[in-house]
Amino acid sequence: MQLFASFYKKIDKLWIIPVIVLSSVFVNSPPAYAANFSMQTGYYIGSGATQAITNLGFQPDMVIIKSDTNAGQGVFKTSSMPANTTAYFSSTTIDTTTMIQLNTNGFTVSNSNTVNSANVRYTYTAFDGSDCTTNGTFCVGSYAGSGSTRVVTTGFQPTAIITVRNNNTVANFRTSNMANNYGQYFDTTAQNTAGALYTTISGTGYTVGATNNTSGGTYYYVAFKQVSGIMQTGSFTGNGTDNRNITGFGGGTTPNLVMVKNGTSSTAANRNPLMSQTNSYGDHSSFISGATANEVNMIQNLQSGGFQVGNGVRANENSATIYWMAWAGAPAMPAGSGIFDMTTGTYTGNNTNNRQIMGLGFQPDVVIIKQNNATQYSVMRTSMMQGNVSAYLSTNSANPTDAIINLTNDGFTLGTNTAVNANGGEYHWQAFGGAYNPVTRTGGADFMVGAYTGNGIDNRLIPTYTGFDLVTVKQHNGTSTSSYAYWRTTANSGDQASGFYNVAATANLIQDMNSDGFEVGTGNTNTAGRIFFWFAFKQSSNMSVGSYTGTGAAQTISSPDLQPDLLWVKRSTNQQGVMRPSTLAGNSTQQFSNLANLTNAITALTPTGFSLTGTTATTNANGGTYFYAAWRPPQLSADIVDSGGSPVGSPNVSMSSLNSSFSCNTSTGALGSSAQRLRVTNTTNSPNWTVDIAATNGTSTLWSDGAKTYDFNDNGGSPNGCADGLDSDNLAGQLTFLPASATIAPHGSGCSSLGVLRGSSASFREGVLDSLTLISSSGGDTGCYWDITGINISQTIPPATASGTYKLNLTMTIIAN
């Protein structure tokens, strides 16, 4: 009698997204320098609490700080001052409360509003390399006033000198372009021409007059040597002409900091000195001494070989003598490294203050929350925002407090605001981490957060270290009425950006996206004096932007080429913006505004994009133009998928049928077919991984038909597996995988199978070889997936095995190496 046996191997899928510790070494371009001189420019957002500004690359000898607003006056700190001392440029009494502390790799600011008011943007310039010898180009020091004149030795011939007394006397300066006995003040005080401040400059220093050497006073000074393209001074006669180019900064170098002073105006207000630096972002000059907001039409741009001035009287008054000082040498912002983190989730509101949402696995840089099917606006917060403030995306209502209170190392904290924590409410959230932070100058290559203060000038470039494909901008101004948020992708054409509410694509907001930043116009993304928070993403295997045309009938949008965990869609006309997170069940789509969910809008998130149905104007009106953005978490996963890429619910492998025999037999099969292919996806930053397979229930499990059994990991007998060996049971049988036969098909832009390696042929042996390697990668591509088919399998069937349909559950595991 012929016996028939079929052997089914069930491959249980296992999605594993391992915690991958990424370490990156940034090799920054060295700061330009002359001799030991270095400088750095940057900005930070005030927090109202002590904070450290790091990664300057040196311990500074001088730091200059000024807010973009009227929150504080310009101040500076040098290493020659006592640790607790910071000087004002104005006549304000010198600070002795450690407003600025110089550190090994940067500086720390106190909670003083002058340098650290919450959600105010501050720019800083830091200098290093004080060397008061003949080899120096920069020197800081101090001296005790002795009355009359005094020679101050710097070791070199200075071209610019700054002096301040340790009381309430206004700081002053002199450049080599001024005549002997001339000096200028850092406020509106008229110039001194009688030698009271400075008399002469020599080859090794300079001489001060009585005002800068009063008996009993302590004076702090800074001196710079003229070095072409590094530190230079000059003067010009104003002509009141707009867009005037001032040249003379050597070598065609673009300065990183420029100071100007109208030295001869008969109008006091016109003599207010100004400065502009790299992070001023164009036409947005800071008052050096006054607690006054930045203004336009003064120093309009820093450019190759000099700078541009407008027709403003403080920088270009007709017939006035304008003195300037300029510095260069700050390195460009270093490139980012790594990829963004992402996770999504839900929670039920409980109206409890300081509620912690934890377990994200990373510190978020952006969190977005929307109550499901309820009349609450969507809320977001970025890591640049400070204090108890969040932002609405789809309304111009005042920014909410007690919403997303803060972002923590592993999650975020909620207040009692009903937008995020109404008792019993169902909330869906998305969190993104790993952003490039312009303050620390470190972070990912595909995600960035930032802030700028509006200047109301058209065609303004907001620089980034690289180009991005989506940018979202939201105005912040405390608790008063704010503007709507807007977003734009590289799929948008012309001067248009999308809102999150029912507004048509609008011009003059986010006007363009370039390889080095994005451009804003004069609309509500650049209102003068307001701070704007923004975040941006670059397209990758985990993020996609694009557009499609509505058909009014069911259609699937496959252009994202990824299965989203979050999808945004906005029509170009005045329809509401919508989103669908993967946490949302059923035929439901959320609206960013305070409206209930939609049905028959975004009906599903598919393996390559999303599906639409019906004629819903929000997502699929016939002929409508729609823009989308799609995200998924970076993943390292192994799964069994069908020919369309969808996971197979109960994957299995059928082995060849055999007749029951008193001899040892071998059944064969193959893991991976067109209908059930092994798919390995790697959209993480790690190129090294391994896919192993092992028995789901451990080494003591057996092939079973429910009653009868035999082994899979016993190598006893000859051939191996034909007899019981030295393992924990008394059954024979051995399972072997032969990956050398596999076909590897890469998918994704620029993806190949280079570095993707087939495992060695191997057999299970209890306690010796309990898992087998099917496939691995050593330096393979990232942002790709591979379909693997045809991994041959063989099972030794021991003699006299009873007929039956035997099954063995196996689990694949993928790990990052």
WOMO-V954583 format. One record per backbone hydrogen bond with DSSP energy under -1.0 kcal/mol. CO is the residue of the C=O (numbers start at 1). NH is the residue of the N-H. Records with the same first field share a line. If there is no record, write none. Layout:
CO = NH ; NH
This chain:
5 = 658
6 = 806
7 = 655
8 = 808
9 = 653
10 = 810
12 = 812
34 = 37
38 = 128
40 = 126
42 = 124
44 = 122
46 = 119
51 = 109
53 = 107
61 = 79
62 = 127
63 = 77
64 = 125
65 = 75
66 = 123
68 = 294
74 = 89
75 = 65
76 = 87
77 = 63
78 = 81
82 = 85
84 = 98
86 = 95
87 = 76
89 = 171
95 = 86
99 = 110
101 = 108
105 = 56
106 = 103
107 = 53
108 = 101
109 = 51
112 = 115 ; 116
116 = 48
117 = 120
120 = 46
121 = 68
122 = 44
123 = 66
124 = 42
125 = 64
126 = 40
127 = 61 ; 62
128 = 38
131 = 133
133 = 136
137 = 225
138 = 131
139 = 223
141 = 221
143 = 219
145 = 216
150 = 208
152 = 206
159 = 176
160 = 224
161 = 174
162 = 222
163 = 172
164 = 220
165 = 167
167 = 94
171 = 186
172 = 163
173 = 184
174 = 161
175 = 178
179 = 182
181 = 195
183 = 192
184 = 173
192 = 183
196 = 211 ; 212
197 = 209
199 = 181
200 = 207
204 = 154 ; 155
205 = 202
206 = 152
207 = 199
208 = 150
210 = 213
213 = 147
214 = 217
217 = 145
218 = 166
219 = 143
220 = 164
221 = 141
222 = 162
223 = 139
224 = 159 ; 160
227 = 230 ; 231
230 = 328
231 = 227
232 = 326
234 = 324
236 = 322
238 = 319
244 = 309
246 = 307
250 = 253
253 = 305
256 = 278
257 = 327
258 = 276
259 = 325
260 = 274
261 = 323
268 = 271
269 = 272
273 = 288
274 = 260
275 = 286
276 = 258
277 = 280
278 = 281
282 = 284
285 = 295
286 = 275
290 = 292
295 = 285
297 = 312
298 = 310
301 = 308
303 = 306
305 = 249
306 = 303
307 = 246
308 = 300 ; 301
309 = 244
312 = 315 ; 316
316 = 240
317 = 320
320 = 238
321 = 263
322 = 236
323 = 261
324 = 234
325 = 259
326 = 232
327 = 256 ; 257
329 = 32
338 = 445
341 = 433
343 = 431
345 = 429
347 = 427
349 = 424
355 = 414
357 = 412
365 = 383
366 = 432
367 = 381
368 = 430
369 = 379
370 = 428
374 = 376
378 = 393
379 = 369
380 = 391
381 = 367
382 = 385
387 = 389
391 = 380
393 = 485
400 = 390
402 = 417
403 = 405 ; 415
406 = 413
410 = 360
411 = 408
412 = 357
413 = 405
414 = 355
417 = 420 ; 421
421 = 351
422 = 425
425 = 349
426 = 372
427 = 347
428 = 370
429 = 345
430 = 368
431 = 343
432 = 365 ; 366
433 = 341
434 = 444
436 = 449
437 = 441
442 = 437
443 = 337
446 = 538
447 = 436
448 = 536
450 = 534
452 = 532
454 = 529
460 = 520
462 = 518
469 = 490
470 = 537
471 = 488
472 = 535
473 = 486
474 = 533
476 = 531
477 = 480
486 = 473
487 = 498
488 = 471
489 = 492
494 = 496
497 = 506
498 = 487
500 = 577
501 = 503
506 = 497
508 = 523
509 = 521
512 = 519
516 = 464
517 = 514
518 = 462
519 = 511 ; 512
520 = 460
523 = 526
526 = 456
527 = 530
530 = 454
531 = 476
532 = 452
533 = 474
534 = 450
535 = 472
536 = 448
537 = 469 ; 470
542 = 632
543 = 540
544 = 630
546 = 628
548 = 626
550 = 623
555 = 612
557 = 610
558 = 561
565 = 582
566 = 631
567 = 580
568 = 629
569 = 578
570 = 627
572 = 505
573 = 575
577 = 592
578 = 569
579 = 590
580 = 567
581 = 584
586 = 588
589 = 598
590 = 579
592 = 378
593 = 595
598 = 589
604 = 611
608 = 561
609 = 606
610 = 557
611 = 603 ; 604
612 = 555
616 = 619 ; 620
620 = 552
621 = 624
624 = 550
625 = 572
626 = 548
627 = 570
628 = 546
629 = 568
630 = 544
631 = 565 ; 566
635 = 683
637 = 681
639 = 679
640 = 648
641 = 677
642 = 645
646 = 642
653 = 9
658 = 5
661 = 800
665 = 797
667 = 795
668 = 656
669 = 793
671 = 791
672 = 790
676 = 673
677 = 641
678 = 788
679 = 639
680 = 786
681 = 637
682 = 783 ; 784
687 = 780
688 = 817
689 = 777
690 = 815
691 = 774 ; 775
692 = 813
693 = 772
694 = 811
695 = 698
698 = 701
703 = 710
704 = 807
708 = 705
710 = 703
712 = 735
713 = 766
716 = 721 ; 723
719 = 722
725 = 727
732 = 711
733 = 714
734 = 796
735 = 764
736 = 794
737 = 762
738 = 741 ; 792
739 = 742
743 = 789
745 = 787
747 = 785
748 = 751
753 = 756
755 = 778
757 = 776
762 = 737
765 = 768 ; 769
769 = 765
772 = 693
774 = 759
775 = 691
776 = 757
777 = 689
784 = 682
785 = 747
786 = 680
787 = 745
788 = 678
789 = 743
791 = 671
792 = 738
793 = 669
794 = 736
795 = 667
797 = 665
806 = 8
807 = 704
808 = 10
809 = 696
810 = 12
811 = 694
813 = 692
815 = 690
